[in-house]
Amino acid sequence: MTLNWLPREDEIKNHELFKGDEYFGTEAPCTMYEKKPVLDPKGNEVEGLYSAWITLNNPRQYNSYTTEMVKGVIAGFHNASVDRSVVAVVFTGAGDRAFCTGGNTKEYAEYYSKRCNEYGEYMELFNHMVDAILFCKKPVICRVNGMRIAGGQEIGMAADLAVSSDLAIFGQAGPKHGSAPDGGSSDFLPWYMGIEDAMWNCISCEMWSAYKMKRIGFITKAVPVIKEGDKWIRNPQVITDKYIDDGEIAYGEFKTGDEFKEARKYVWNAKIDFELLNKEVNNIIWRFTNLFPGCLIKTIDSIRAKKKFFWDYSKNYNRHWLAANMGGEAFLGFHAFNTKKITGKDTIDFIKYRQLIAQGAYQDDEMFEAVLAKPLPKDE
């Protein structure tokens, strides 16, 4: 379309802060940034209008984000926010196993543990990442292509809508691995679900299915991603054919025993097809495209404000506690997780740790060594 009152290209102001591709890449671990044409319901490309895809690309480590990847997410959301041609942002992960499992525990254990000031500076970047999502002037869809756990759940909740693979699992890991879910979950979860569910999700470190999350209103859609011939197969690990079992709601809960083991084996070897997931994402983008952009973002910001209120209230003092904790329980938790291939365990000896605390033990390296798992014998 050419209109004689449109400004010349060299007259248009550029509001980007991040120039070039230095924050993005294609070789993992990195953050990828791509613009894709908006598609109409028949699959035709709409000229001049795009969705911006921000992809966490670290599939070998379940898309856990490194320091440099955090910078890429910030840059991506800022650039999408000020790009006039972008209708919506799609926030997703590479591969078919995980959206994101949080911060990179290898980097945490090997660099940030016992470097409390350094971790505080990293957490400042993390806070800017969540802010970049919440401040983006385009609607944000979290395309949950797999596990959304720990910090992955937190940055996913900062998005406006979530469309999920029905194989995805959701949950926190902090109290089990040396941290607290203060990167957003303790702020956001009470808005998504009842306070008891929010509390249990934060402290139990249980993994909940996409169908359960849909049932309690945590996500917008859960769609099958396993296809056999022309037939879509719902996640066989989860109860999806009944609602009541012995007085409890069963829909969305994981099966148990041999039934679960068989289903898990089937899922692990199944071919994943994201056709329906991408279709749902495109349907939402098309809905956004046919709304007034100013009215749309005002409406979105009005809903975001409730999440932002508590996030802004606590993010700075949470940052300081998380930094200080890197000298204590976080050091233990991240090292235990990072050495699980050597020790066979990904957690410390919690009973021994509590017993030593009860005895008033000095929390030094000797104490830490006493509660960390020992390497397995070489022949095991």
Buried (B, 14 or more C-beta within 10 A) or exposed (E): EEEEEEEEEEEEEEEEEBEEEEBBBEEBBBBBBBBEBBBEEEEEEBEEBBBBBBBBBBBEBBBBBBBBBBBBBBBBBBBBBBBEEBBBBBBBBBBBBBBBBBBBBBBBBEBBBBBBEBBBEBBBBBBBBBBBBBBBBBBBBBBBBBBBBBBBBBBBBBBBBBBBBBBBBBBBBBBBBBBBBBBBBBBBBBEBBEEEBBBBBBBEBEBBBBBBBBBBEBBBBBBBBBBEEEEBBBBBBBBBEEEEEEEEBBBBBBBEEEEBEEBBEEBEEBEBBBEBBBBBBBBBBBEBBEEEBEEBBEEBBEEBEEBBEBBBEBBEEBBEBBBBBBBBBBBBBBBBBBBEEEBEBBBBBEEEBEEBEEEEBEBEEEBBEBBBBEEEEEEE
